[in-house]
Amino acid sequence: MRATSRYSLLLVLACVAARCPGQQVRSEDSVPSELVEFGPASRDPLFAGGGPDAWDRDLRERGWIIRQGGRWHLWYTGSNLDRSPLRLLGHATAPDGLNWSRSGADPVVPGAWVEDVCIVRQGGCSHMFAEGEHDIAHWLTSVDQRHWHLRGPLDIRLMDGRPIPEGPRGTPAVWFENGVWHLFYERRDLGVWLATSRCLPLFTNVSDEPVLTCGPDEHDRAMIAMDQIIRHRGRYYAYYHAHSGLKPAEGGGWCTCLAMSDDLVHWVKYARNPVLPVDPEHPSRSSATLVFDGSRHRLYTTHPDVRVRFSVATASDR
């Protein structure tokens, strides 16, 4: 979700109040270089919109890329507001993660708003968490990753069991471990909350305050949303996109940052954020996904087209 309207006073106050004065960033020496040091972005898009009349003329938000069974898979959101207000799910494959081909001419789930996707494979089933209309997180499942079934919106509760206040709850980033689903979600990009579940689709907040907040640095002081959680060398890392609130003419735009945690609850930000600064030529470029290709880590960005950067360090360097 990228909020463009004025934020509600309640959520602004919640974000400000939740900032912890004692929150510290770690030394950059504690972050493996393969997670933060990347070469230049691919000059041309690896994957882009389908053309002026296509349903997926415009790519938007977070796509999801995985390497599986000798093939690479990309799930993405496409739209064409001249045809429909819906944000629709598409799928593409590649033999190498670079040369992508659409799997078909039509959306994967026709007629359903599916945006900002995250996929978790568990128990022989693929679980997709995505934004629906009005930035409400919802859930889809598939046994073959081709046919997806809508399961409805996620039911997110406060710590005391009451439903969270009405309004957006978007950019769901999900991690599954030891029988527990961990849902990271944002509200108008004003912070990232964590809720957990042992029985989908019911989630309960671990805290009613954000576990990752805006600021205090300039690059992420206005908006943040989590893109992906990984586990690397015994620690959790989260890539998130962030905005300073400045207009593009003032140097503003979306950047990609990193935070780390030992328990998925307490997060600290990388001392040398942003990992990917604002691109002055394309200030909307964002929504990162990290994939290991067997030799290097690749950091893909999927909004407003798909590009990739390769880690400077190889597997032999680690």
C-alpha positions, -999 to +999 in steps of 0.1 A: +000+000+000+012+035-008-008+060+011-015+092-008-043+107+013-039+125+046-033+101+074-058+098+103-048+117+134-052+085+155-027+065+134-002+093+133-003+097+171+001+059+174+031+058+152+048+087+171+040+073+205+053+039+195+088+051+187+112+038+213+138+063+223+161+035+232+159+017+199+194+013+185+209+001+152+236-025+151+270-020+138+272-027+101+299-053+109+272-076+122+253-078+089+266-103+063+279-084+032+259-106+009+227-092+023+236-055+018+263-051-008+249-054-044+261-045-078+241-021-101+205-028-111+199-044-145+198-016-171+166-027-187+136-043-170+136-081-168+098-080-168+074-051-175+038-043-183+020-062-211+013-033-234-012-004-237-043-026-240-033-054-217-050-061-183-015-059-168-003-028-186+010-014-153+030-035-128+026-024-092+035-032-056+053-062-043+057-093-065+070-126-052+099-145-068+110-181-059+134-206-074+118-241-074+124-273-093+148-259-118+124-230-127+119-195-114+084-182-107+072-147-104+037-137-091+030-101-098+001-076-097-010-059-129-036-033-136-050-011-164-073+015-150-086+022-185-101-013-185-109-020-148-102-006-113-091-041-102-055-050-093-051-085-107-027-114-101-003-126-129+023-153-131+055-157-152+083-182-153+120-182-163+147-208-167+173-184-151+154-157-132+163-133-159+143-141-191+107-141-180+076-154-200+040-149-190+022-181-181-009-171-199-029-142-213-054-139-185-052-131-148-046-161-125-077-153-103-101-135-127-122-109-111-104-109-077-083-080-064-049-095-055-020-071-047+012-070-028+017-108-026+037-130-003+038-169-006+047-195+020+049-232+012+037-253+041+023-288+044+021-296+007+001-264+002+011-229-010-004-201+010-006-166-005-011-136+016-020-104-003-039-071-002-075-071-014-096-041-021-092-012+003-058-027+014-074-055+035-050-084+039-065-117+027-055-153+021-054-177-009-043-213-012-031-236-039-019-272-042-003-268-076+006-231-076-015-226-108-050-227-094-056-204-064-086-204-041-098-173-022-101-180+015-112-145+026-098-117+047-075-122+076-091-118+110-067-097+130-074-092+167-059-069+194-041-085+223-074-086+243-092-104+215-112-075+201-109-068+163-083-042+154-098-008+144-113-005+110-091+006+082-063-007+060-041-036+071-019-042+042+015-054+027+013-088+046+047-104+050+044-138+066+069-162+083+060-197+094+080-215+122+073-242+148+036-243+139+031-205+143+023-181+115+039-147+120+020-119+101+037-085+097+013-059+084+012-021+080-015+004+085-013+033+061+025+027+060+028+043+095+044+013+111+047-025+110+026-046+134+031-083+143+003-108+148+006-146+152-017-175+145-018-213+150-051-216+131-056-195+100-071-170+093-073-158+129-043-137+141-037-120+174-014-091+179+018-098+198+017-061+207-008-035+199+020-011+191+042-015+160+073-037+162+090-016+135+084+022+135+090+051+112+122+071+116+142+085+133+163+089+102+152+110+073+149+082+047+122+063+066+106+089+088+073+091+070+063+056+057+075+020+060+062-014+050+078-048+053+086-068+021+102-100+031+116-119+061+145-143+058+166-163+082+204-162+076+232-174+098+209-179+127+193-144+126+162-130+111+164-102+086+136-081+071+137-060+039+114-031+040+106-002+018+105+033+032+098+069+023+110+102+037+077+121+029+096+144+006+084+150-030+105+136-058+117+171-067+130+174-032+149+141-034+120+120-020+110+085-031+110+049-020+142+032-008+149-003+004+161-009+040+171-037+063+162-046+099+173-076+120+159-096+149+168-125+171+132-133+180+109-118+152+095-094+178+123-070+186+138-054+155+167-030+150+176-012+118+208-016+098+232+012+107+239+020+070+204+021+057+192+025+030+205-007+013+191+007-020+188+045-019+161+064-038+166+061-075+163+098-087+153+086-122+126+062-109+117+074-074+088+048-071+111+018-075+108-005-045+093-037-031+123-060-027+126-098-028+159-116-020+166-150-037+197-172-035+206-186-069+231-212-057+261-188-061+249-153-052+220-136-036+198-116-060+178-086-048+149-080-071+126-050-071+092-054-086+076-019-086+070-005-112+089-032-132+112-061-123+149-054-120+177-073-102+210-067-085+235-094-077+254-096-044+290-087-045+299-117-024+295-152-038+288-184-018+325-192-017+331-158+000+308-165+029 
